[in-house]
């Protein structure tokens, strides 16, 4: 069916059609609660192929305008699709960042040429995007970033309408396979820190771009460090106005928080109630009175966050602004993760301290079921939990946002707000570009 | 039903909120407490006759409005926010809830219209432990009850008591008139001065056995009690959050409104987060009560787990974040703290709720 055929349908018909398409075409969550869902481990070619089919079926860019390749529908259809898709493991992990953050930002702040050039291939899965904000010296205080873009003329002299970009970014998901990135750079160091930042589109394959995998506590390398060494940015690379990049970044980060906060309770999570209960039962540890209470409380907390996520979706669907309450979901999600890790350790006990990864599902050497792969998934997830309280803004940053933008409390005294950036002490780097 | 309030629910919320502000503001509640009154009869009369809150979940054929549990939860939030003392929970939730689940048409027709209009106050004598300390002898209208039970919600004010008692191998629910022979009741000194409790003693007291599935009716009443108590507490938690947020904007220390300091701001952000989760679980439980009976028991327990404990924490933080002024007798914070303490342990405390939830989930 052509994407244009859907526009006239009502929300419920759209939901029915989405469900039917997913049942026919999409893989389900893996049953063993493994940490590597098909959605994230499928190869890039398979992901591109699936994204193209999803697009052709009319389920990508549901709320985006038709002129840029979207479906031109409302939040109601987007939420209906997301709710149906929750039961499946869509192999589209590589596209989540582009469609969730740079895409909407280009849609809101980009030029007509940028929208026409970049949005359609992003939707079809032909070009993959990443987001580059954090730096080694700018994490929670991301507005203190030091990567810099300087205007130059064709002959390299200062001034002119192209830029030379230098600096280092970190915690970039998908940089190794991305075609483009949305990057923040300082363009006026004489301004206070929030007012001298611009957002650019950077070609990740351009000369001077170096990507290195960043290995984290779990042992895997889901992020990268990215180095920019005299990378040229053309006149059409600037997203929005010069020195107004912080406003666009705030919009982008807000979208990120809602996504992260409501992601935690998804199925197939080894620290989820269902997975932990099953594993505890297999290990004969679920009927202990203390374990029963802990598992019941995990269920209660998981359920409450799911209901809050649903409430936010309903509000968005009815056209209300959820404002900064995505930060509530992000904070609650990180705290649920920490609680679940504690329950897992409590309920599974010393089974998580050592397990036989070579044995599985009752075939262990000592005559007892070992469930090594499930235990390994649990341990990996527990090790990943502290990262959840940092990624996408630490719990403390979320509490600042909730206090200031949800409750309306006075802002932090912020001694650096009015000071020109080039007079500030920032991060731990001595000079920009140091690596 | 949407988790967002409907236009009708918003109108109900606004009218109950106005009523509480006009007729039962906290200074009036304090006067009532000082006078040793369990609740204000005039307020109760208006709450029931004018606003119809006691009849919200009672079907129209018995004199109620049949509006549903979500509507009652909306009203209870406002009453909870104002710490309005009333026998609503005992009479319209516990007693009416049990009667509606039993197989006693005559008793329903006798009692429910009075409960709905507020002219009759009834209670169900249950505690978190589940009762069982009263034993029954005889059958039908010739039964007698002996034993004692505490704490019973509004036990000293009720005109009619529904009393679960051990009968043979099982449990039965019996109807006892407050004036019956051998019935004595003692009003208890309560941790929360806005919630009246009593000890009930029965000595060969005449009672009428009510037909029907008593165990099922008690379980249903416990679920409804969880929802109603959670609703009151969710409203009270919102009051704590609003009061403390306002103070953090006004009170200045070290040259800043105290809300600018992370030690204050972060605790308030945690209170806001706890309230958002509490409110979402309350709405979900209310929806289950009206539309998804199979998941109601679990959702009602979840609401208690996510509200009773967090409300107690919020009330304690309300005192703390106000500093010394918050610990004075004149400040309202201690009224919320005592209310949270009582509500946390009544009708099944935190451990009981988790055990009950684990059972419902089949763990």
HADDOCK unambig.tbl for C-alpha pairs under 7 A between the chains (distance, minus, plus):
assign (segid A and resid 286 and name CA) (segid B and resid 363 and name CA) 6.85 0.50 0.50
assign (segid A and resid 287 and name CA) (segid B and resid 363 and name CA) 6.95 0.50 0.50
assign (segid A and resid 292 and name CA) (segid B and resid 358 and name CA) 5.96 0.50 0.50
assign (segid A and resid 292 and name CA) (segid B and resid 363 and name CA) 6.29 0.50 0.50
assign (segid A and resid 293 and name CA) (segid B and resid 354 and name CA) 5.17 0.50 0.50
assign (segid A and resid 293 and name CA) (segid B and resid 355 and name CA) 5.96 0.50 0.50
assign (segid A and resid 293 and name CA) (segid B and resid 358 and name CA) 6.61 0.50 0.50
assign (segid A and resid 296 and name CA) (segid B and resid 354 and name CA) 5.75 0.50 0.50
assign (segid A and resid 296 and name CA) (segid B and resid 357 and name CA) 6.06 0.50 0.50
assign (segid A and resid 296 and name CA) (segid B and resid 358 and name CA) 5.17 0.50 0.50
assign (segid A and resid 297 and name CA) (segid B and resid 354 and name CA) 6.51 0.50 0.50
assign (segid A and resid 300 and name CA) (segid B and resid 302 and name CA) 4.95 0.50 0.50
assign (segid A and resid 300 and name CA) (segid B and resid 305 and name CA) 6.94 0.50 0.50
assign (segid A and resid 300 and name CA) (segid B and resid 306 and name CA) 6.96 0.50 0.50
assign (segid A and resid 304 and name CA) (segid B and resid 277 and name CA) 5.57 0.50 0.50
assign (segid A and resid 304 and name CA) (segid B and resid 280 and name CA) 6.58 0.50 0.50
assign (segid A and resid 304 and name CA) (segid B and resid 281 and name CA) 5.27 0.50 0.50
assign (segid A and resid 305 and name CA) (segid B and resid 277 and name CA) 6.26 0.50 0.50
assign (segid A and resid 307 and name CA) (segid B and resid 280 and name CA) 5.56 0.50 0.50
assign (segid A and resid 307 and name CA) (segid B and resid 281 and name CA) 6.25 0.50 0.50
assign (segid A and resid 307 and name CA) (segid B and resid 284 and name CA) 6.84 0.50 0.50
assign (segid A and resid 308 and name CA) (segid B and resid 276 and name CA) 6.97 0.50 0.50
assign (segid A and resid 308 and name CA) (segid B and resid 277 and name CA) 5.88 0.50 0.50
assign (segid A and resid 308 and name CA) (segid B and resid 280 and name CA) 5.11 0.50 0.50
assign (segid A and resid 311 and name CA) (segid B and resid 3 and name CA) 5.75 0.50 0.50
assign (segid A and resid 311 and name CA) (segid B and resid 4 and name CA) 6.79 0.50 0.50
assign (segid A and resid 311 and name CA) (segid B and resid 280 and name CA) 6.72 0.50 0.50
assign (segid A and resid 328 and name CA) (segid B and resid 273 and name CA) 5.57 0.50 0.50
assign (segid A and resid 332 and name CA) (segid B and resid 273 and name CA) 6.93 0.50 0.50
assign (segid A and resid 399 and name CA) (segid B and resid 266 and name CA) 5.25 0.50 0.50
assign (segid A and resid 399 and name CA) (segid B and resid 269 and name CA) 5.27 0.50 0.50
assign (segid A and resid 400 and name CA) (segid B and resid 265 and name CA) 6.83 0.50 0.50
assign (segid A and resid 400 and name CA) (segid B and resid 266 and name CA) 6.66 0.50 0.50
assign (segid A and resid 402 and name CA) (segid B and resid 269 and name CA) 5.52 0.50 0.50
assign (segid A and resid 403 and name CA) (segid B and resid 265 and name CA) 5.48 0.50 0.50
assign (segid A and resid 403 and name CA) (segid B and resid 266 and name CA) 6.83 0.50 0.50
assign (segid A and resid 403 and name CA) (segid B and resid 268 and name CA) 6.70 0.50 0.50
assign (segid A and resid 403 and name CA) (segid B and resid 269 and name CA) 5.23 0.50 0.50
assign (segid A and resid 407 and name CA) (segid B and resid 245 and name CA) 6.93 0.50 0.50
assign (segid A and resid 409 and name CA) (segid B and resid 249 and name CA) 5.99 0.50 0.50
assign (segid A and resid 409 and name CA) (segid B and resid 259 and name CA) 5.31 0.50 0.50
assign (segid A and resid 409 and name CA) (segid B and resid 260 and name CA) 6.38 0.50 0.50
assign (segid A and resid 410 and name CA) (segid B and resid 249 and name CA) 6.82 0.50 0.50
assign (segid A and resid 410 and name CA) (segid B and resid 257 and name CA) 6.61 0.50 0.50
assign (segid A and resid 410 and name CA) (segid B and resid 259 and name CA) 5.76 0.50 0.50
assign (segid A and resid 410 and name CA) (segid B and resid 260 and name CA) 4.67 0.50 0.50
assign (segid A and resid 411 and name CA) (segid B and resid 260 and name CA) 5.39 0.50 0.50
assign (segid A and resid 412 and name CA) (segid B and resid 260 and name CA) 5.09 0.50 0.50
assign (segid A and resid 412 and name CA) (segid B and resid 261 and name CA) 6.65 0.50 0.50
assign (segid A and resid 413 and name CA) (segid B and resid 260 and name CA) 6.90 0.50 0.50
